Structure formats: structure tokens, C-alpha cells
Amino acid sequence: MSTPRPAARRPAASGPRPSARRTDHPTPHPTSDLAAHPTPDLAAHPSAGPSARPRLGYGTNGLTDLRLDEALGLLADLGYDGVGLTLDHMHLDPLAPGLAARTAQVARRLGDLGLGVTVETGARYVLDPRRKHGPSLLDPDPEDRAARVRLLLRAVRVAADLGAHAVHCFSGVLPADTPPDEAWKRLTSSLAPVLEAAEAARVPLAVEPEPGHLLATLADFHQLRGLLGDPAPAVLGLTLDIGHCQCLEPLPPADCLRAAAPWVHHIQIEDMRRGVHEHLPFGDGEIDFPPVLAALGELTAAGYPGLTVVELPRHSHAGPELARTSLSFLRRETPPC
């Protein structure tokens, strides 16, 4: 049995382990226009400013062998502050009947356990049993794109009902024979109704730069902002994956976090190697974590209300143990406040 903890307040707006299988090998971007975009004061003073303890979570996509109720209980018992909840067939299926009632049940469970939540939409086969992450917002078929839009609209409603910090999404891979300009047009037109719904629900949309996708880098995120007319950060923001920064951004992960701070609504964290998109347990990659966690502490002290969620989607077979060791690692490596 899990011991209930005080309910979380709804926000205002370890040793080495075997490596995961390699997926893709993106080319790191040698240049970026990050410098052209405004950054907060803490970006200019990497060592300055107060610090606060980050709010840590674990992604349910790394606990797919557990029932959702059991996964939430595990995370609360371990001492996590929240959860990255991926809507999938085994965890709050967004396409099954009775979604509103099931969402209300999960909301009560989260409240009883004192867990915060961010809603994630990166389930591999939730829409199509044959195409990983398909269909996407970039598909040539308008009906296929519409299916993804409908999923995101459902995710916004679920997030609002859960009191979530944000709704996560990503662009999708550039389809074959599709010019990039056309893909960007599809992306912006597909996101328009989602942003409208997110603004009405007061739940930010947090787009994740994903290696191998059309929107792969922080610079690509800023391109999207420009194409959409620069929506307020409270409406269109970022999911920043620390491992992805190590994989292909020109700046070190800690500097990426500082540069992205005005737009960050959700953070994912794991270890990773340069040029290899492979989510690894802490200690199996190349990331220097104390500077990252120091920057995260500064961001938290500056008012970031969201979660930093461990993202190990290929490690569900060892999920409970990795949830335990990951939290121990992050607490040990976090500089004192």
C-alpha cells in the first residue's frame, strides 16, 4: 500500500547498467541561432542566483509493465514529486470509452499521493498499430494529420482535468518526398487548433525538439514560434530533454537549459552520448550532471513550477529499480541549495 502524502498544489497557469539499443545517429548541429533569441539574466551569469530543489518525476513510458495505479504508488513511495503521464493503451488510454471518468479517478489518485503531473503524448502505437508515432502532424494525408490533432485535443482536456503543468507533443519525422517548407506549413496549421484549445484551458503546449524530427533543435523551436506569430510562452512553450541537448545541440546541456528558460514548461532527463539518440540510465552516457542540476536549481528558484522527469522508455523491464536508483542519483548529484 502506498502512504498518502499531502496533495500537490495546482500550478498557477548507482552503478552502470547495460546500454539500451541504439536507435538513430543524428548529426549534431554545428551552428544555432540561439544567440539571436532573448535569454534570461541567469543565462548571462551561469554561476549566479539562488537555487531551489527541483521537482523530480518519472515517466510512465518507463513503467509500462505496471498498472497505472501501481506505478503512481511506486513513485510516491520512492519520494518523487510527480509523474510524466504518457497517454497510452496501458495507461489512461485516450481512445477507450469513459475517458472523463477514468481521468477523474486518476486525478483523485494523484491528489491522494501528492503527485504533480505533466501529460505526454509520445506513445509509439496509440493511433496506428503498424507505424511508430504515426500518424504525425506532418503526414501528407489531411485525415491522418487530423487524427493526431484530435489526440492532442483530448490530451489538453485530460491535462486540464488533472491540473497538469503542461501538455507535451512533438512534430514528427519529415515524410519522404515532402519539402521542408511544406512540412512546416502542415505543422503550423495542425497546431493552430491545439494552441487555441490549450490557451482556453490554460494549459501550456510544450513542444519537444526530438532528434530525427522536423523540429529537432532549440533553433527549430524558435523557427516554429516565428511561423506561429510568436505566441506567449504561457501558450506555446518547450519540453526540453537534457539528453537531446547532449546529443545534438551546439551548447552544453546546462547552457541549453538557461537559454531555453523563458519557454520551458517541462523537462525530461536521462544520460546520453554525443550524436547518438539513445536514452541511457544515469552513469552510462557522457553528461556532466552537476552543472545541469545547478542550472535546474536556478530555474526552479526563478519560478519554474514544472517537473523534471526521468525519461527511460526502453527500460520498462527494469522500471521499478531504475526509478529508485535514478532518484538516488539525482539527489546525490544536485548541489546543495
Secondary structure, 3 states (H helix, E strand, C coil): CCCCCCCCCCCCCCCCCCCCCCCECCCCCCCCCHHHCCCCHHHHCCCCCCCCCCCEEEEHHHCCCCCHHHHHHHHHHHCCCEEEEECECCECCCCCCCHHHHHHHHHHHHHHHCCEEEEECCCCCCCCCCCCCCCCCCCCCHHHHHHHHHHHHHHHHHHHHHCCCCEEECCCCCCCCCCHHHHHHHHHHHHHHHHHHHHHHCCCEEECCCCCCCCCCHHHHHHHHHHCCCCCCCCEEEEEEHHHHHHHCCCCHHHHHHHHHHHEEEEEECEEECCEEEEECCCCCCCCHHHHHHHHHHHHHCCCCCCEEECCCCCHHHHHHHHHHHHHHHHHHCCCC
